[in-house]
Amino acid sequence: MTTPAPALLIAGHGTRDDAGAEAFRDFVRELGRRNPGLPVAGGFIESSPPPLGDAVTALADQGVSRFTTVPLMLVSTGRAEGELPAALARGTERHAGIAYTYGRPLGPHPALLSVLERRLDETLGGPVRTPRDRAEVTVLLVGRGSTDPDANAEVHRAARLLWEGRGYAGVETAFASLAAPDVPSGLDRCVRLGARRIVVLPYFLFNGVLPDRVRLQTEGWAAAHPEAEVLSADVIGPEPELFDLVMDRYREAIEYHHHDKPAHAHAH
């Protein structure tokens, strides 16, 4: 008899932003619809409902004894790396014998870089047909921002990978909160580097308070610098690539733990 595949638990950072939390919950529901027969639940480490523990309980109530957690995060901050295992341990305390594994954060995966490139093309009015057009575009990739330098370095890594081989004049980085440079300083830097056309590209999965802030700051800066051409791109959003990537991370975690080490088990 084959053991059933582990259920899938999606872990979000948590946000005080209703729109961002709802986008997360929508994504989890749609992932469940796309994978009939696989129990899927999602919860947040902090701030927003449902908490991760409730999502674990929802799976346990369906008779699930093993699950794999995929963090729905582009960048894992040091804090989240500590908080996710702690939240999972708390969430499984009430459920004797439930076992779990967890996978890696999502970014900067080539599939996500392709979506970012598509967002840039859409903003510039469809696929840029000549290399010269791209050579005049400087991208400002804006990450969430963290007090954790490693998390901020991951945004720089994504910027480098996005720039590599795509022909943009440059890909600079800025942050929406907690880290420098902020968006106006990032735009100032682009201009000092000789940028002709700048596209501000939010490195976020879903819309919400921080991407809105990025757009407002971009518009404010553009109004004060009419000589510069500045455009705002959209967030990544619930694209097919994102659904596929989450399932890739799920399968990868199962494979890794199957070959490598036992799942965490909780027993009273």
ABEGO torsion letter per residue (X at the ends): XBBBBBBBBBBBAEBABAAAAAAAAAAAAAAAAABBGBBBBBBBABGBOBBAAAAAAAAAAAGBABBBBBBBBABBBAAAAAAAAAAAAAAAAABBGBBBBBBBBAOBBAAAAAAAAAAAAAAAGEBBABAAAAAABBBBBBBAEBABAAAAAAAAAAAAAAABGAGBABBBBBBABGBOBBAAAAAAAAAAAGBABBBBBBBBABBEAAAAAAAAAAAAAAAABAABBBBBBBBAEBBAAAAAAAAAAAAAAAAAAAAABBBBBBBX
